[in-house]
Structures are given as C-alpha cells and as structure tokens.
Amino acid sequence: RAVMAAPRGTIDGHLRVTEQGEIIHQKYAIRALALRTLEQSVGAVLLATLRPRPPEPRETRWREVMGALAAHGEQAYRELLQAPAFATYFRSATPIDVIERMTLGSRPARRGGASLDALRAIPWVFAWTQSRAGLTAWYGVGSAVDRLCADGHEATLREMACDWAFFRTLLEDLEMQLAKCDLDIAERFSQLAGPLHEQFFPRIRAEFERSVGGVLRLRQRGRLLADDARLAQSIALRNPYIDPMSLVQVDLLRRWRAGEDDDAELFAALAASVHGVALGLQNSG
C-alpha cells in the first residue's frame, strides 16, 4: 500500500528501502516470511511501475486541501509542545529517563541540552509509545479535520479518503495507531507528573477523541479497524498481556524516581518492561 501510494512515476522498476534492525528480524528471520516479503515488494513495484503516468485530475485540488490539513494539524501539535512546562510534563509522564539510559541504538538519545529540540526523534516517539498514548502519531489530526470540515471541505476529504491512495494509506496507518493506544493506561503514566497531569492530560484525551472521530468520519466507519478483523483480533489478543506490563512499569517508575535509582535490579526490571511492551505492541518508534 505504501508503494502504491507514492506519487506517479517515482517508482520506475526500482525500490530502495532502509529497514530497522527489529523489522529485519520480523520480515526475514523465517524463510516463508522472507519470501512473502519479497513477493509483496516485487509485486508492488511492478504494479506501481505499470500504473498510468498522467496524474489524477483531482489531485491538484486534493494537494491544496492536504496542505491546509497539514498546516492546521501542525499548529495544534506545536501549541501543545510549546505550552509552558510541557517538557517537564513529558519527562514525568513517559519513561524517557529510562529510555535515555538504555543501550537501544548506535546514537545517544540527545544531541546535547535538556530541551525537546535536543531530543532525537526515535526516543521521543518511543517514549510516548511506551506510555500507551502514542501521541506523536495522531495529535493534531482531530483538530485539523474539524477545522477543514467546518470550512466546507468534508466532502472533498471523504473523496480523498476513498480515491487517493496516499491519503487512504495515511488514514489506515492512523487508524492502526489509534487502535493500539490505551488512554486509560496513559492516564496512569500522566499521573506521575503530579499537578501537571490536570493541566495537560484532559487536553490530550480530548484531542485523542477528536482524532478517533475525525478518522472514522472520513473513512465512514462506525469503529476503528472495522474492515481489518485480523489486526483488530491481534490487538485484542495481545493487550491482556501488555497491559499488566504497562501497569507494572508505572509502579516501577514511581519507585525508581522516588530515590531508588541506584538499585540495579529495579532498573533491570524497568528495562525489561520497556522491551516487553515494545515487543507486544510491535511498534518501537
């Protein structure tokens, strides 16, 4: 779907991709899966290459609407990140302090400094994924969709969701990410921030509900993953095992931050919970 969503003419018999380490294991460790991955990739490249080159006549209009949607979403996202004390809230409401001490990659979590600007993208996303909020995937979507619909573009957005492969794939990915979130567990993490919890979490939950409503509105569905029973069942089967690990992680974080940060066993348990949640969600960030 991602290859077919690329602009016409950009896939011309060749596809070059970079795979993350854990993705290599998931896609190629078993011979049957490796062959399936190869077949899917080759098939997608062939279909995209043979696709007629003239652009969709409606695409010019769609791009204009997409630009407005992106601008409104970015504005909402930046308003949250630039709010006073949000950086402090982030450090309290996610396990970023644990992630920064773990050897997860070849580069440090920060480029230097303590601000959000200094934080690299992967630990930023990973931290919100661990807290089960998944905020980086969807925050701003609901506000942007509401704004465009209020401006009279709802019919065009639904047309884009149906007929434009790029936008349809984007909404499908959003729907998957929203379905993997658990705002009730995210609230438990948020409560670690003390007074800042009441300042930020209601705002985050409201935007989450707007984003779920916006995606369902454009895809004209009654619930998330209504047309992907396999993925819905997979999430439903995994969550009963992931949820206890997340709740244990909240308790471990509280104890560790209370002054037991020199306890090697406590940190080892925290690190194990981070690995377990990442494997269960199958999204590392």
DRENGUMI-552639 format. One record per atom (N, C-alpha, C): x, y, z negated. Coordinates in steps of 0.02 Angstrom, whole numbers, padded with zeros to 5 digits, always signed. Each point is the difference from the previous one (the first is absolute). Layout:
DRENGUMI-552639
XYZ;...
***
This chain:
DRENGUMI-552639
+00041-00060+00000;-00041+00060+00000;+00043+00063+00000;+00056-00002-00036;+00043+00059-00002;+00032+00013+00068;+00020-00052+00034;+00030+00009+00067;-00052+00027+00049;-00060-00027-00003;-00053+00023+00046;-00022+00071-00017;+00013+00022-00060;-00019+00068-00020;+00052+00052+00021;+00057-00022+00025;+00052+00047+00022;-00023+00039+00061;+00025+00061+00011;-00020+00039+00058;+00014-00038+00065;-00043+00009+00048;+00007-00034+00064;+00067+00016+00032;+00033-00052+00024;+00064+00009+00034;+00061-00006-00045;-00010+00004-00066;+00058-00004-00045;+00025-00071-00009;-00043-00049+00011;+00020-00071-00002;+00005-00023+00073;+00061-00009+00024;+00011-00018+00070;+00045-00060+00006;-00025-00057-00025;+00038-00062+00005;+00051-00010-00056;+00006+00050-00045;+00049-00006-00055;-00032+00023-00065;+00021-00032-00055;-00020+00022-00067;+00058-00012-00047;+00020+00052-00035;+00054-00005-00048;-00027+00021-00068;+00007-00043-00050;-00027+00014-00066;+00053-00014-00053;-00009+00030-00058;+00041-00013-00059;-00044-00031-00053;+00019-00058-00025;-00039-00035-00050;+00033+00007-00068;-00040+00011-00053;+00027+00000-00068;+00018-00071-00020;+00044-00005-00048;+00025-00065-00021;-00054-00048-00021;-00047+00023-00043;-00052-00046-00023;-00048-00019+00056;-00007+00044+00051;-00043-00015+00057;+00032-00053+00044;+00066+00001+00006;+00035-00052+00038;-00015-00068-00029;+00001-00004-00066;-00014-00064-00033;-00072-00022+00014;-00048+00047-00005;-00070-00018+00010;-00015-00021+00072;+00034+00031+00048;-00016-00013+00070;+00041-00055+00032;+00061-00013-00025;+00044-00044+00036;+00029-00058-00040;-00015-00004-00065;+00029-00053-00041;-00026-00069+00018;-00063-00003+00024;-00030-00063+00020;-00005-00001+00076;+00021-00054+00031;+00004-00004+00072;-00067+00017+00034;-00055-00028-00025;-00065+00011+00031;-00019+00075-00003;+00015+00033-00057;-00014+00071-00006;+00045+00041+00046;+00063-00021+00006;+00046+00036+00044;-00024-00004+00073;-00023-00058+00021;-00026-00008+00068;-00063+00041+00010;-00043+00001-00050;-00062+00039+00005;+00017+00075+00005;+00048+00022-00040;+00020+00071+00002;+00027+00017+00069;+00042-00044+00028;+00029+00011+00067;-00056+00003+00053;-00046-00047-00004;-00056-00001+00049;-00041+00063-00004;-00016+00022-00061;-00039+00062-00009;+00036+00060+00029;+00065+00004-00013;+00039+00057+00023;+00006+00001+00076;+00016-00057+00029;+00007-00004+00073;-00067+00014+00034;-00053-00029-00028;-00067+00011+00029;-00020+00073-00002;+00014+00033-00057;-00018+00071-00006;+00040+00043+00048;+00065-00016+00008;+00041+00039+00047;-00024-00009+00072;-00019-00061+00018;-00026-00012+00067;-00065+00039+00012;-00045-00004-00047;-00064+00035+00008;+00010+00076+00004;+00043+00027-00043;+00012+00072+00000;+00035+00022+00064;+00045-00043+00026;+00036+00018+00062;-00047+00000+00060;-00047-00047+00001;-00046-00006+00057;-00060+00046-00005;-00006+00035-00055;-00057+00045-00008;+00005+00058+00050;-00056+00021+00029;+00002+00056+00047;+00032+00062-00032;+00041+00035+00038;+00038+00056-00026;-00041+00065-00007;-00047+00015+00044;-00037+00064-00008;-00030+00005-00069;+00006+00057-00033;-00026+00008-00068;-00076+00000-00002;-00027-00018-00057;-00071+00004-00012;-00021+00073+00005;-00050+00017+00043;-00019+00071+00009;-00020+00034-00065;-00029-00037-00048;-00021+00030-00063;+00056+00011-00049;+00060-00025+00017;+00054-00001-00049;+00025+00070-00018;-00004+00047+00047;+00022+00068-00016;-00042+00029-00057;-00065-00010+00005;-00045+00023-00053;+00013-00037-00065;+00011-00065+00006;+00012-00040-00060;+00063+00023-00036;+00052+00017+00038;+00063+00023-00030;-00010+00066-00038;-00041+00043+00027;-00015+00063-00035;-00034-00013-00067;-00049-00044+00001;-00036-00016-00062;+00046-00036-00049;+00043-00044+00026;+00048-00035-00042;+00049+00049-00032;+00021+00051+00037;+00044+00050-00028;-00033+00038-00057;-00063+00018+00008;-00037+00035-00053;-00008-00046-00061;-00015-00063+00013;-00008-00049-00055;+00065-00006-00039;+00056-00005+00035;+00065-00006-00033;+00016+00062-00040;-00016+00059+00027;+00015+00062-00035;-00039+00006-00065;-00064-00017+00001;-00041+00004-00061;+00023-00052-00051;+00018-00060+00024;+00024-00052-00045;+00065+00020-00033;+00046+00029+00039;+00064+00022-00028;-00010+00055-00052;-00047+00045+00014;-00013+00054-00047;-00023-00028-00068;-00047-00048+00002;-00024-00029-00062;+00056-00037-00037;+00041-00036+00037;+00056-00038-00028;+00050+00047-00034;+00018+00054+00035;+00049+00047-00027;-00027+00037-00061;-00065+00015+00000;-00029+00033-00058;+00007-00042-00063;-00006-00066+00008;+00009-00044-00058;+00073-00001-00021;+00045-00011+00047;+00071-00008-00017;+00030+00064-00027;-00025+00057+00022;+00028+00064-00022;-00035+00029-00061;-00049-00037-00027;-00034+00023-00061;+00050+00000-00058;-00005+00050-00045;+00045+00002-00058;-00003-00065-00040;+00058-00024-00018;+00008-00060-00042;-00014-00065+00036;-00012+00002+00066;-00014-00064+00034;+00061-00046-00001;+00059+00027+00009;+00060-00042-00001;+00007-00036-00067;-00016+00035-00054;+00001-00032-00067;-00052-00054-00005;-00059+00014+00027;-00054-00050+00000;+00021-00062+00038;+00030+00009+00059;+00022-00056+00041;+00048-00044-00038;+00047+00030-00035;+00050-00040-00036;-00030-00038-00058;-00057+00025-00026;-00032-00034-00057;-00051-00051+00023;-00034+00013+00056;-00057-00042+00021;+00020-00056+00048;+00064-00005+00016;+00025-00055+00042;+00064-00028-00032;+00021-00059+00020;+00063-00028-00027;+00061+00023+00039;+00001+00063+00023;+00057+00024+00040;+00065-00004-00039;-00002+00011-00066;+00061-00003-00039;+00029-00070-00002;-00043-00050+00005;+00024-00070+00004;+00028-00013+00069;-00036+00021+00051;+00021-00011+00069;+00068+00031+00013;+00012+00059-00028;+00064+00034+00011;+00059-00039-00030;-00013-00041-00049;+00053-00038-00033;+00009-00070+00030;-00045-00019+00045;+00004-00066+00031;+00042+00003+00064;+00034-00054+00015;+00041-00003+00061;-00044-00028+00056;-00039+00045+00030;-00048-00020+00051;+00023+00013+00071;+00050+00041+00008;+00021+00017+00069;+00073+00021+00002;+00022+00018+00060;+00069+00018+00011;+00014+00072-00017;-00053+00040-00010;+00010+00071-00014;-00032+00017-00068;+00025+00052-00034;-00030+00020-00064;-00070+00027+00012;-00041+00000-00054;-00070+00022+00006;-00004+00075+00013;+00052+00037-00019;-00001+00073+00007;+00060+00024+00040;-00009+00058+00031;+00054+00033+00036;+00037+00048-00046;-00020+00004-00063;+00028+00047-00048;-00053+00049-00023;-00001+00014-00066;-00051+00045-00026;-00059-00039-00027;-00042+00034-00038;-00056-00033-00034;-00068+00016+00032;-00001+00042+00051;-00064+00020+00030;-00026-00054+00047;-00064+00007+00019;-00029-00047+00048;+00036+00003+00067;+00025+00059+00019;+00035+00007+00063;+00062-00043+00004;+00030-00015-00058;+00062-00039-00001;-00014-00076+00002;-00062-00019-00011;-00017-00071-00002;-00007-00028+00071;+00029-00058+00012;-00006-00032+00066;-00070-00027+00010;-00017-00011+00063;-00069-00018+00018;-00020-00068-00029;+00044-00050+00003;-00019-00067-00019;-00016-00005-00075;+00042+00025-00046;-00020-00003-00071;-00062+00041-00015;-00011+00055+00036;-00060+00041-00009;-00062-00041+00015;+00000-00034+00057;-00058-00042+00020;-00005-00061-00045;+00057-00031-00014;+00001-00061-00040;-00029+00013-00070;+00016+00057-00029;-00024+00016-00067;-00076+00004-00002;-00030+00034+00049;-00073+00006+00002;-00033-00068+00016;+00034-00041+00040;-00027-00066+00014;-00001-00043-00063;+00054+00004-00039;+00004-00038-00063;-00055+00020-00049;-00018+00064-00001;-00052+00022-00046;-00070-00017+00024;-00004-00031+00058;-00062-00022+00033;-00043+00058+00024;+00029+00062+00001;-00037+00057+00028;+00010+00005+00075;+00059-00018+00025;+00013+00003+00071;-00010+00069+00029;+00009+00051-00040;-00019+00068+00017;+00031+00025+00066;+00061-00021+00014;+00035+00026+00059;-00032-00022+00065;-00041-00052-00001;-00031-00026+00061;-00063+00038+00019;-00035+00028-00049;-00067+00025+00015;-00015+00071-00026;+00041+00027-00045;-00019+00064-00029;-00003+00055+00053;-00056+00034+00003;-00012+00052+00050;-00046-00021+00056;-00007-00065+00009;-00042-00025+00055;-00073+00020-00011;-00025-00011-00060;-00070+00016-00014;-00016+00073+00009;+00044+00043-00026;-00011+00073+00008;+00002+00020+00073;+00046-00029+00038;+00006+00018+00071;-00061-00023+00040;-00024-00060-00013;-00059-00025+00036;-00061+00042-00018;-00009+00016-00063;-00057+00041-00020;+00003+00068+00034;+00059+00029+00004;+00007+00067+00031;-00016-00003+00075;+00026-00050+00035;-00014-00006+00072;-00074-00015+00014;-00030-00042-00042;-00071-00015+00009;-00042+00063-00013;+00019+00038-00051;-00036+00062-00014;+00006+00051+00057;+00056-00004+00037;+00011+00045+00056;-00031-00025+00065;-00038-00056-00005;-00037-00025+00058;+00037-00050+00044;+00052-00033-00028;+00039-00046+00041;-00013-00074-00017;-00053-00014-00037;-00011-00069-00022;-00010-00047+00060;-00039+00021+00049;-00012-00043+00059;+00065-00014+00037;+00043+00050+00005;+00064-00010+00034;+00045-00047-00040;+00000+00007-00066;+00040-00044-00042;-00023-00072+00006;-00065-00011+00002;-00026-00068+00008;+00017-00028+00069;-00001+00042+00050;+00020-00020+00067;+00073-00020+00001;+00042+00039-00033;+00071-00016-00005;+00011-00066-00036;-00038-00010-00054;+00007-00062-00039;-00019-00061+00041;-00044+00009+00047;-00024-00056+00041;+00044-00011+00062;+00020+00055+00033;+00029-00006+00067;+00075+00016+00005;+00030+00030-00051;+00070+00018+00003;+00040-00049-00042;+00041-00041+00032;+00037-00053-00035;+00043+00028-00056;+00031+00058+00012;+00044+00029-00051;-00040+00016-00064;-00056+00034+00008;-00039+00021-00059;-00034-00060-00032;-00023-00047+00040;-00032-00060-00028;+00050-00039-00042;+00062-00007+00024;+00051-00036-00038;+00018+00036-00064;+00003+00067+00004;+00014+00040-00060;-00054-00011-00053;-00063+00000+00021;-00055-00011-00048;+00001-00071-00028;+00018-00048+00041;+00004-00069-00024;+00054-00007-00054;+00058+00033+00012;+00053-00002-00050;-00022+00035-00064;-00034+00057+00007;-00026+00036-00059;-00049-00044-00039;-00044-00034+00037;-00049-00043-00033;+00033-00055-00040;+00053-00030+00029;+00037-00051-00036;+00032+00027-00063;+00031+00059+00005;+00033+00029-00058;-00051+00019-00054;-00056+00028+00019;-00052+00017-00049;-00026-00062-00034;-00008-00054+00037;-00026-00062-00029;+00049-00030-00051;+00064+00013+00008;+00050-00028-00045;+00008+00042-00064;-00028+00060+00000;+00005+00044-00059;-00047-00023-00055;+00018+00015-00061;-00044-00012-00057;+00005+00061-00045;-00048+00046+00005;+00004+00062-00037;-00011-00009-00075;-00032-00056-00020;-00008-00012-00071;+00067-00018-00032;+00040-00040+00035;+00067-00014-00025;+00044+00062+00006;-00007+00037+00055;+00039+00062+00008;-00014+00048-00058;-00062-00002-00025;-00017+00044-00056;+00039-00019-00063;+00012-00065-00009;+00039-00023-00058;+00072+00029+00005;+00028-00002+00060;+00067+00030+00010;-00003+00075-00013;-00053+00032+00026;-00006+00072-00007;-00004+00022-00073;-00031-00041-00041;-00007+00017-00071;+00068+00004-00035;+00051-00029+00030;+00068+00006-00028;+00025+00072+00002;-00032+00042+00041;+00020+00069+00009;-00028+00046-00054;-00038-00026-00046;-00028+00040-00054;-00048+00054+00025;+00008+00062-00022;-00046+00054+00020;-00004+00011+00075;+00053-00017+00036;+00000+00010+00073;-00048-00048+00035;-00018-00053-00034;-00047-00049+00030;-00066+00035+00017;-00028+00038-00046;-00064+00033+00011;+00006+00056+00053;+00060+00026+00009;+00010+00052+00049;+00002-00027+00071;+00029-00059+00009;+00012-00025+00068;-00042-00060+00020;-00014-00045-00046;-00032-00062+00022;-00071+00010+00028;-00043+00040-00031;-00066+00011+00030;+00005+00026+00071;+00049+00042+00013;+00011+00026+00067;+00021-00055+00049;+00042-00046-00023;+00022-00055+00041;-00058-00048+00014;-00038-00017-00052;-00057-00045+00010;-00052+00030+00047;-00013+00065-00006;-00049+00032+00044;+00022-00003+00073;+00065+00011+00011;+00025-00003+00069;-00001-00072+00027;+00013-00048-00044;-00004-00070+00020;-00071-00017+00024;-00049+00020-00039;-00069-00014+00019;-00019+00036+00064;+00025+00062+00009;-00013+00035+00063;+00033-00036+00059;+00059-00027-00011;+00037-00034+00054;-00035-00065+00019;-00022-00038-00050;-00037-00062+00015;-00064+00018+00040;-00035+00051-00024;-00061+00021+00034;+00013+00024+00071;+00056+00036+00009;+00017+00026+00066;+00016-00054+00049;+00040-00050-00021;+00018-00055+00044;-00062-00040+00019;-00042-00016-00049;-00061-00038+00014;-00047+00040+00046;-00002+00065-00010;-00043+00044+00041;+00022-00002+00073;+00065+00003+00013;+00023+00001+00069;-00003-00069+00032;+00013-00051-00039;-00002-00068+00028;-00071-00029-00002;-00046+00037-00031;-00070-00020-00004;-00007-00070-00031;+00029-00007-00059;-00002-00062-00037;-00031+00013-00068;-00026-00053-00032;-00030+00008-00066;+00048-00012-00057;+00057-00034+00014;+00049-00014-00052;+00068-00011+00034;+00052+00005-00039;+00067-00009+00026;+00011-00072+00023;+00035-00008+00055;+00018-00064+00028;-00061-00042+00018;-00054+00033+00019;-00061-00036+00017;+00010-00045+00061;+00046+00019+00045;+00011-00040+00060;+00067-00036-00002;+00029-00007-00059;+00063-00039-00007;-00007-00044-00061;-00039-00052+00007;-00015-00045-00057;+00062-00034-00026;+00047-00016+00046;+00061-00035-00021;+00040+00043-00049;+00011+00063+00019;+00039+00044-00043;-00037+00015-00065;-00065+00010+00004;-00040+00013-00060;+00005-00059-00049;-00004-00061+00027;+00006-00059-00043;+00070-00006-00030;+00051+00016+00040;+00069-00004-00023;+00011+00047-00059;-00025+00062+00005;+00007+00048-00054;-00039-00023-00062;-00060-00026+00011;-00042-00023-00056;+00033-00059-00036;+00036-00043+00036;+00032-00057-00031;+00065+00019-00036;+00035+00052+00025;+00063+00020-00030;-00009+00043-00062;-00051+00043+00000;-00006+00050-00053;-00005-00030-00071;-00035-00056-00010;-00003-00028-00068;+00069-00018-00028;+00049-00009+00044;+00068-00015-00023;+00041+00064-00008;-00014+00050+00042;+00038+00063-00002;-00023+00044-00058;-00065+00003-00012;-00027+00046-00050;+00032-00010-00069;+00007-00062-00026;+00031-00008-00066;+00072+00025+00000;+00037-00010+00056;+00069+00024+00003;+00001+00077-00004;-00048+00032+00033;-00002+00073-00002;-00015+00025-00071;-00047-00033-00034;-00017+00021-00068;+00057-00013-00048;+00036-00055+00010;+00059-00013-00041;+00053+00053+00013;+00007+00021+00063;+00048+00051+00017;-00014+00066-00035;-00064+00018-00005;-00019+00061-00036;+00023-00005-00073;-00012-00056-00032;+00019-00009-00070;+00076+00002-00008;+00036-00034+00046;+00073+00000-00003;+00028+00070+00010;-00029+00038+00046;+00022+00069+00011;-00008+00042-00062;-00057-00007-00033;-00013+00039-00061;+00052-00016-00054;+00014-00064-00009;+00048-00020-00050;+00071+00021+00018;+00018-00007+00063;+00067+00018+00024;+00013+00074-00008;-00050+00040+00019;+00008+00073-00005;-00003+00026-00072;-00026-00042-00045;-00005+00021-00070;+00067-00004-00036;+00052-00026+00036;+00066-00001-00031;+00036-00066+00003;-00031-00049+00034;+00032-00066+00004;+00036-00009+00066;+00023+00056+00030;+00029-00005+00067;+00069-00033+00000;+00029-00013-00059;+00062-00037-00002;-00012-00075-00006;-00062-00019-00003;-00018-00071-00007;+00004-00033+00069;+00051-00039+00011;+00011-00031+00065;-00057-00047+00018;-00026-00035-00049;-00055-00047+00015;-00063+00037+00021;-00013+00058-00032;-00059+00039+00017;+00006+00027+00071;+00059+00024+00019;+00008+00025+00068;-00004-00057+00050;+00027-00058-00018;-00003-00058+00046;-00073-00020+00012;-00041+00004-00053;-00071-00015+00008;-00034+00051+00045;+00018+00064-00008;-00027+00053+00043;+00019-00012+00073;+00063-00015+00011;+00024-00013+00069;-00037-00060+00030;-00011-00051-00040;-00035-00059+00025;-00072+00018+00019;-00032+00044-00040;-00069+00020+00016;-00002+00040+00064;+00050+00041+00012;+00003+00039+00063;+00006-00047+00059;+00045-00049-00005;+00008-00049+00055;-00065-00039+00010;-00031-00021-00055;-00061-00040+00006;-00057+00038+00033;-00010+00063-00020;-00054+00040+00030;+00013+00012+00074;+00064+00014+00017;+00017+00013+00070;-00014-00062+00043;+00019-00058-00026;-00012-00061+00038;-00074-00015+00006;-00037+00013-00053;-00072-00013+00002;-00037+00046+00047;+00017+00064-00001;-00033+00048+00045;+00023-00007+00072;+00061-00027+00008;+00031-00007+00067;+00009+00068+00033;+00011+00050-00041;+00017+00067+00024;+00053+00028-00047;+00061+00004+00022;+00054+00025-00043;+00005+00076+00004;-00026+00031+00053;+00010+00071+00011;+00053+00012+00052;
***
